[in-house]
Structure formats: structure tokens, C-alpha cells
Amino acid sequence: MTAVGIWPDFLASASIKKRIPSTLIESRSCILDLLLFFAALIISQVLEAIVLLLNNLNAANIAYLLQIEYI
């Protein structure tokens, strides 16, 4: 067999080998992006809850110090 006959088979096998890892890498980066997104979402929700709690406690303390009824 000549080199011309071997070359297309080599290209086909090389492109398949090249394509499979790239899709795995792309899927891993997609999963990593989703995990980072949900982690950031959870962290932002926790921080918002802490800020609201501190805000509520601060308003209650001010109302207590001023001796007014806080609803």
C-alpha cells in the first residue's frame, strides 16, 4: 500500500482521537461553569440573608434603645 492510501486513514483516526478529548474537555468546563454558577448563587443568597438579618437586628436594637414599638 502506498503512503497516499495510508494518509486518509491516519487523518480520520487522528481527527476522531482529537475530537473525543475536546468534547470531554468542553463538557467538563461546562459542568465546572454550572457548578461555579450555582456556588455563586448559593453564596449570594446566604450573604443576602445575613445582611437582612443584621438589618432587622439593627432596626430592633435602635427601636429598643429609643423605646419605640418595632413591628
N, CA, C and O atoms as a GROMACS GRO file, in nm:
protein
  284
    1MET      N    1   0.085  -0.118   0.000
    1MET     CA    2   0.000   0.000   0.000
    1MET      C    3   0.089   0.124   0.000
    1MET      O    4   0.192   0.128   0.067
    2THR      N    5   0.050   0.221  -0.072
    2THR     CA    6   0.129   0.343  -0.082
    2THR      C    7   0.097   0.437   0.033
    2THR      O    8   0.000   0.418   0.107
    3ALA      N    9   0.179   0.537   0.046
    3ALA     CA   10   0.158   0.636   0.151
    3ALA      C   11   0.030   0.715   0.128
    3ALA      O   12  -0.031   0.764   0.223
    4VAL      N   13  -0.011   0.727   0.003
    4VAL     CA   14  -0.134   0.801  -0.028
    4VAL      C   15  -0.254   0.727   0.028
    4VAL      O   16  -0.349   0.789   0.077
    5GLY      N   17  -0.252   0.594   0.022
    5GLY     CA   18  -0.364   0.517   0.076
    5GLY      C   19  -0.369   0.516   0.227
    5GLY      O   20  -0.477   0.506   0.285
    6ILE      N   21  -0.254   0.526   0.293
    6ILE     CA   22  -0.248   0.523   0.440
    6ILE      C   23  -0.286   0.660   0.498
    6ILE      O   24  -0.347   0.667   0.605
    7TRP      N   25  -0.251   0.765   0.429
    7TRP     CA   26  -0.267   0.901   0.483
    7TRP      C   27  -0.412   0.937   0.520
    7TRP      O   28  -0.432   0.991   0.629
    8PRO      N   29  -0.514   0.911   0.437
    8PRO     CA   30  -0.651   0.945   0.478
    8PRO      C   31  -0.697   0.866   0.601
    8PRO      O   32  -0.770   0.919   0.685
    9ASP      N   33  -0.655   0.739   0.612
    9ASP     CA   34  -0.691   0.662   0.732
    9ASP      C   35  -0.628   0.722   0.856
    9ASP      O   36  -0.690   0.728   0.962
   10PHE      N   37  -0.504   0.767   0.842
   10PHE     CA   38  -0.436   0.830   0.955
   10PHE      C   39  -0.507   0.959   0.996
   10PHE      O   40  -0.525   0.986   1.114
   11LEU      N   41  -0.546   1.036   0.897
   11LEU     CA   42  -0.616   1.162   0.928
   11LEU      C   43  -0.749   1.135   0.996
   11LEU      O   44  -0.787   1.206   1.090
   12ALA      N   45  -0.821   1.034   0.949
   12ALA     CA   46  -0.951   1.003   1.009
   12ALA      C   47  -0.934   0.958   1.153
   12ALA      O   48  -1.008   1.002   1.241
   13SER      N   49  -0.837   0.871   1.179
   13SER     CA   50  -0.817   0.824   1.316
   13SER      C   51  -0.766   0.937   1.405
   13SER      O   52  -0.804   0.946   1.521
   14ALA      N   53  -0.681   1.023   1.351
   14ALA     CA   54  -0.629   1.135   1.430
   14ALA      C   55  -0.740   1.234   1.462
   14ALA      O   56  -0.744   1.289   1.572
   15SER      N   57  -0.830   1.258   1.366
   15SER     CA   58  -0.936   1.355   1.393
   15SER      C   59  -1.036   1.300   1.495
   15SER      O   60  -1.089   1.376   1.576
   16ILE      N   61  -1.062   1.169   1.492
   16ILE     CA   62  -1.152   1.110   1.591
   16ILE      C   63  -1.089   1.117   1.730
   16ILE      O   64  -1.155   1.153   1.827
   17LYS      N   65  -0.961   1.083   1.738
   17LYS     CA   66  -0.892   1.090   1.867
   17LYS      C   67  -0.886   1.233   1.918
   17LYS      O   68  -0.895   1.258   2.038
   18LYS      N   69  -0.872   1.326   1.826
   18LYS     CA   70  -0.864   1.465   1.865
   18LYS      C   71  -1.001   1.518   1.908
   18LYS      O   72  -1.010   1.601   1.999
   19ARG      N   73  -1.106   1.472   1.844
   19ARG     CA   74  -1.240   1.523   1.872
   19ARG      C   75  -1.293   1.474   2.006
   19ARG      O   76  -1.359   1.550   2.077
   20ILE      N   77  -1.267   1.350   2.042
   20ILE     CA   78  -1.323   1.294   2.165
   20ILE      C   79  -1.271   1.367   2.290
   20ILE      O   80  -1.352   1.406   2.374
   21PRO      N   81  -1.138   1.386   2.304
   21PRO     CA   82  -1.094   1.459   2.423
   21PRO      C   83  -1.145   1.602   2.428
   21PRO      O   84  -1.172   1.654   2.536
   22SER      N   85  -1.158   1.668   2.312
   22SER     CA   86  -1.205   1.806   2.316
   22SER      C   87  -1.349   1.813   2.364
   22SER      O   88  -1.385   1.905   2.437
   23THR      N   89  -1.432   1.716   2.325
   23THR     CA   90  -1.570   1.718   2.375
   23THR      C   91  -1.573   1.686   2.523
   23THR      O   92  -1.656   1.740   2.596
   24LEU      N   93  -1.483   1.599   2.569
   24LEU     CA   94  -1.477   1.572   2.712
   24LEU      C   95  -1.433   1.695   2.789
   24LEU      O   96  -1.487   1.726   2.895
   25ILE      N   97  -1.334   1.765   2.734
   25ILE     CA   98  -1.287   1.887   2.800
   25ILE      C   99  -1.396   1.993   2.799
   25ILE      O  100  -1.416   2.062   2.899
   26GLU      N  101  -1.468   2.006   2.687
   26GLU     CA  102  -1.576   2.104   2.680
   26GLU      C  103  -1.687   2.069   2.778
   26GLU      O  104  -1.743   2.159   2.842
   27SER      N  105  -1.721   1.941   2.792
   27SER     CA  106  -1.826   1.904   2.886
   27SER      C  107  -1.780   1.925   3.029
   27SER      O  108  -1.860   1.964   3.114
   28ARG      N  109  -1.652   1.900   3.055
   28ARG     CA  110  -1.601   1.925   3.190
   28ARG      C  111  -1.605   2.073   3.222
   28ARG      O  112  -1.641   2.112   3.333
   29SER      N  113  -1.567   2.157   3.127
   29SER     CA  114  -1.568   2.300   3.154
   29SER      C  115  -1.711   2.351   3.167
   29SER      O  116  -1.738   2.443   3.244
   30CYS      N  117  -1.804   2.291   3.094
   30CYS     CA  118  -1.945   2.329   3.107
   30CYS      C  119  -1.997   2.291   3.244
   30CYS      O  120  -2.067   2.369   3.309
   31ILE      N  121  -1.963   2.170   3.290
   31ILE     CA  122  -2.006   2.127   3.423
   31ILE      C  123  -1.942   2.215   3.529
   31ILE      O  124  -2.007   2.252   3.627
   32LEU      N  125  -1.815   2.248   3.510
   32LEU     CA  126  -1.747   2.336   3.606
   32LEU      C  127  -1.811   2.474   3.608
   32LEU      O  128  -1.827   2.533   3.715
   33ASP      N  129  -1.847   2.526   3.492
   33ASP     CA  130  -1.916   2.656   3.486
   33ASP      C  131  -2.049   2.651   3.560
   33ASP      O  132  -2.083   2.744   3.633
   34LEU      N  133  -2.124   2.542   3.542
   34LEU     CA  134  -2.252   2.528   3.612
   34LEU      C  135  -2.231   2.519   3.763
   34LEU      O  136  -2.305   2.581   3.839
   35LEU      N  137  -2.132   2.443   3.806
   35LEU     CA  138  -2.104   2.433   3.949
   35LEU      C  139  -2.063   2.567   4.007
   35LEU      O  140  -2.107   2.603   4.116
   36LEU      N  141  -1.980   2.641   3.936
   36LEU     CA  142  -1.940   2.773   3.984
   36LEU      C  143  -2.058   2.869   3.989
   36LEU      O  144  -2.068   2.951   4.081
   37PHE      N  145  -2.147   2.859   3.890
   37PHE     CA  146  -2.265   2.945   3.889
   37PHE      C  147  -2.354   2.917   4.010
   37PHE      O  148  -2.397   3.010   4.078
   38PHE      N  149  -2.381   2.788   4.036
   38PHE     CA  150  -2.467   2.754   4.149
   38PHE      C  151  -2.399   2.785   4.282
   38PHE      O  152  -2.467   2.823   4.378
   39ALA      N  153  -2.267   2.770   4.290
   39ALA     CA  154  -2.196   2.807   4.412
   39ALA      C  155  -2.206   2.957   4.436
   39ALA      O  156  -2.229   3.000   4.549
   40ALA      N  157  -2.190   3.036   4.331
   40ALA     CA  158  -2.202   3.181   4.345
   40ALA      C  159  -2.344   3.221   4.382
   40ALA      O  160  -2.365   3.313   4.460
   41LEU      N  161  -2.442   3.150   4.325
   41LEU     CA  162  -2.582   3.179   4.358
   41LEU      C  163  -2.611   3.149   4.504
   41LEU      O  164  -2.677   3.228   4.572
   42ILE      N  165  -2.562   3.036   4.554
   42ILE     CA  166  -2.584   3.000   4.694
   42ILE      C  167  -2.514   3.098   4.786
   42ILE      O  168  -2.570   3.140   4.887
   43ILE      N  169  -2.391   3.134   4.753
   43ILE     CA  170  -2.316   3.229   4.836
   43ILE      C  171  -2.386   3.364   4.839
   43ILE      O  172  -2.394   3.427   4.944
   44SER      N  173  -2.437   3.409   4.725
   44SER     CA  174  -2.506   3.539   4.723
   44SER      C  175  -2.634   3.535   4.804
   44SER      O  176  -2.669   3.633   4.871
   45GLN      N  177  -2.706   3.422   4.800
   45GLN     CA  178  -2.828   3.410   4.879
   45GLN      C  179  -2.798   3.409   5.029
   45GLN      O  180  -2.870   3.470   5.108
   46VAL      N  181  -2.692   3.340   5.067
   46VAL     CA  182  -2.652   3.335   5.209
   46VAL      C  183  -2.611   3.474   5.256
   46VAL      O  184  -2.649   3.517   5.365
   47LEU      N  185  -2.533   3.545   5.174
   47LEU     CA  186  -2.492   3.680   5.212
   47LEU      C  187  -2.611   3.774   5.222
   47LEU      O  188  -2.617   3.859   5.310
   48GLU      N  189  -2.706   3.759   5.131
   48GLU     CA  190  -2.826   3.843   5.138
   48GLU      C  191  -2.907   3.814   5.264
   48GLU      O  192  -2.959   3.907   5.326
   49ALA      N  193  -2.917   3.687   5.302
   49ALA     CA  194  -2.988   3.652   5.424
   49ALA      C  195  -2.918   3.709   5.547
   49ALA      O  196  -2.984   3.755   5.640
   50ILE      N  197  -2.785   3.706   5.547
   50ILE     CA  198  -2.710   3.762   5.660
   50ILE      C  199  -2.730   3.912   5.669
   50ILE      O  200  -2.749   3.967   5.778
   51VAL      N  201  -2.727   3.980   5.555
   51VAL     CA  202  -2.746   4.125   5.554
   51VAL      C  203  -2.887   4.161   5.602
   51VAL      O  204  -2.903   4.254   5.681
   52LEU      N  205  -2.987   4.087   5.556
   52LEU     CA  206  -3.124   4.114   5.602
   52LEU      C  207  -3.140   4.087   5.751
   52LEU      O  208  -3.209   4.162   5.820
   53LEU      N  209  -3.076   3.982   5.800
   53LEU     CA  210  -3.083   3.952   5.943
   53LEU      C  211  -3.017   4.062   6.025
   53LEU      O  212  -3.071   4.106   6.126
   54LEU      N  213  -2.899   4.105   5.981
   54LEU     CA  214  -2.830   4.213   6.053
   54LEU      C  215  -2.909   4.343   6.046
   54LEU      O  216  -2.912   4.419   6.142
   55ASN      N  217  -2.970   4.368   5.933
   55ASN     CA  218  -3.052   4.488   5.918
   55ASN      C  219  -3.171   4.484   6.013
   55ASN      O  220  -3.203   4.585   6.076
   56ASN      N  221  -3.235   4.369   6.023
   56ASN     CA  222  -3.350   4.353   6.111
   56ASN      C  223  -3.308   4.367   6.256
   56ASN      O  224  -3.376   4.433   6.335
   57LEU      N  225  -3.196   4.305   6.293
   57LEU     CA  226  -3.148   4.316   6.431
   57LEU      C  227  -3.110   4.459   6.463
   57LEU      O  228  -3.136   4.507   6.574
   58ASN      N  229  -3.049   4.528   6.369
   58ASN     CA  230  -3.010   4.666   6.391
   58ASN      C  231  -3.133   4.754   6.413
   58ASN      O  232  -3.134   4.838   6.503
   59ALA      N  233  -3.236   4.735   6.332
   59ALA     CA  234  -3.359   4.814   6.348
   59ALA      C  235  -3.426   4.783   6.481
   59ALA      O  236  -3.479   4.873   6.547
   60ALA      N  237  -3.425   4.656   6.522
   60ALA     CA  238  -3.486   4.619   6.650
   60ALA      C  239  -3.408   4.680   6.766
   60ALA      O  240  -3.468   4.725   6.864
   61ASN      N  241  -3.276   4.680   6.757
   61ASN     CA  242  -3.196   4.739   6.864
   61ASN      C  243  -3.216   4.890   6.873
   61ASN      O  244  -3.223   4.944   6.983
   62ILE      N  245  -3.224   4.956   6.760
   62ILE     CA  246  -3.248   5.101   6.761
   62ILE      C  247  -3.385   5.131   6.820
   62ILE      O  248  -3.401   5.224   6.899
   63ALA      N  249  -3.484   5.051   6.783
   63ALA     CA  250  -3.618   5.071   6.838
   63ALA      C  251  -3.619   5.048   6.988
   63ALA      O  252  -3.687   5.120   7.062
   64TYR      N  253  -3.545   4.949   7.035
   64TYR     CA  254  -3.539   4.922   7.179
   64TYR      C  255  -3.470   5.038   7.252
   64TYR      O  256  -3.515   5.081   7.357
   65LEU      N  257  -3.361   5.086   7.194
   65LEU     CA  258  -3.290   5.196   7.257
   65LEU      C  259  -3.374   5.324   7.261
   65LEU      O  260  -3.365   5.401   7.356
   66LEU      N  261  -3.453   5.345   7.158
   66LEU     CA  262  -3.538   5.464   7.155
   66LEU      C  263  -3.670   5.441   7.226
   66LEU      O  264  -3.752   5.533   7.238
   67GLN      N  265  -3.692   5.318   7.274
   67GLN     CA  266  -3.813   5.280   7.345
   67GLN      C  267  -3.939   5.304   7.261
   67GLN      O  268  -4.040   5.352   7.312
   68ILE      N  269  -3.931   5.268   7.132
   68ILE     CA  270  -4.050   5.272   7.050
   68ILE      C  271  -4.083   5.130   7.007
   68ILE      O  272  -3.997   5.042   7.007
   69GLU      N  273  -4.207   5.110   6.973
   69GLU     CA  274  -4.251   4.976   6.936
   69GLU      C  275  -4.209   4.947   6.792
   69GLU      O  276  -4.239   5.023   6.700
   70TYR      N  277  -4.140   4.836   6.776
   70TYR     CA  278  -4.093   4.796   6.643
   70TYR      C  279  -4.179   4.682   6.594
   70TYR      O  280  -4.192   4.579   6.659
   71ILE      N  281  -4.236   4.703   6.478
   71ILE     CA  282  -4.323   4.598   6.421
   71ILE      C  283  -4.248   4.528   6.311
   71ILE      O  284  -4.301   4.436   6.248
   0.00000   0.00000   0.00000
